[in-house]
């Protein structure tokens, strides 16, 4: 079966492509830009992506080239994982422009993709009315708002055209090839044998190993194409305070990397975001063939090579 996966060069997208390919799917991965334009960690992901997927360069979602791609090929599922994320944490993020980019020419795409059987749209736990936690469950940010509105646009057109839509809601993934976010900060400190400080230890969030998330994603695509009606899935794993998760990370890396991995939890004085927001669907890791210890081993190996090899 043929899968069209947008956003496959992203952190989670690369892992999704690998899991889909391992499940036997032919994965076609349109990129926003030319492959050579991606450098650093993103360049490494594109290089790794090329081993499991057919890359189509400079083919943004909704562009003329994208429309030609779907018109000239047969895809059993469109997995729309790409989304506008530039400055996604900023209040100046343009939600309206992001929705336009995320959904450009959507009706034409759905109407012109031959033999299309399903659409899987990635969402975020930070959207309005997602997950469980502090009420009211409004969008965390303009970025969360853009994802909420993107989901509404997809629901309308998929419903109008009678194409099954599955919403795959992502919490906080972590793992190898991640952007320079929290894990990068922790390891940058620990590699120098410095103490990492946590300014928001009281937030309750849902951190999930990316390798597990990718297995759930491929399983969701498989079940959807097997005509299971999966309208919404929201994987959850380490649903706990950021202080607890940071200490978990420290224990796992101390054991594997023989580093102190010291942590200082600062008193949290600002609560700009809701105190708690987590997903609700606990995965069956045995059925999925995923092992927690192996995931930590692989993360430590990646950190060792990335931060400790020189």
Buried (B, 14 or more C-beta within 10 A) or exposed (E): BBBBBBBBBBBBBBBBBBBBBEBEBBBBBBBBEEBEEBEEBBBBBBEBBBEBBEBBBEBBBBBEEBBEBBEEBEBBBBBBBBBBBEEBEEEEBBBEEBBBBBBBBBBBBBBBBEEBBBBBBBBBBBBBEBBBBBEEBBBBBBBBBBBBBBBEBBBBBBEEBEBBBBBBBBBBBBBBBBBEEBBBEBBEBBBEEEEBBBEBBBBBBBBBBBBBBBBBBBBBBBBBBEEEEBEBBBBBBBBBBBBBBBBBBBEBBBEBBEBEBBBEBEEBEEEEBBEBBBBBEEBEBEEBEBBEEEBBEBBBEBBBEBBBEE
